[in-house]
Amino acid sequence: MRKKIVAGNWKMNCLKEEALALSVEILQLLKDETVKADVILLSPPFPYLSMVVEDVAVDGRFKVAAQNCSHKSSGAFTGEVAA
């Protein structure tokens, strides 16, 4: 059976404080509601990945994804982040 996924891609939006507030707000909004999803996926800008992971770790449905990963492990690939 397929898993139902709800995803939000923040693109390159939000400053640090805004990203923190948004992740906490999403967690609170979904805390008391029945979300018909097996996974809730948040994709914040790369600099805020670890912060958002810590914010949503209390709810096992939440996962955090990087938005842009290179298949290369290292090198001069402007704008890329190695997985």
Secondary structure, DSSP 8 states (H G I E B T S, - for coil): ----EEEEE-TT---HHHHHHHHHHHHHHHHSS----SEEEEE--GGGHHHHHHHHTTSTTEEE--S--BSSSSS--TT--B-
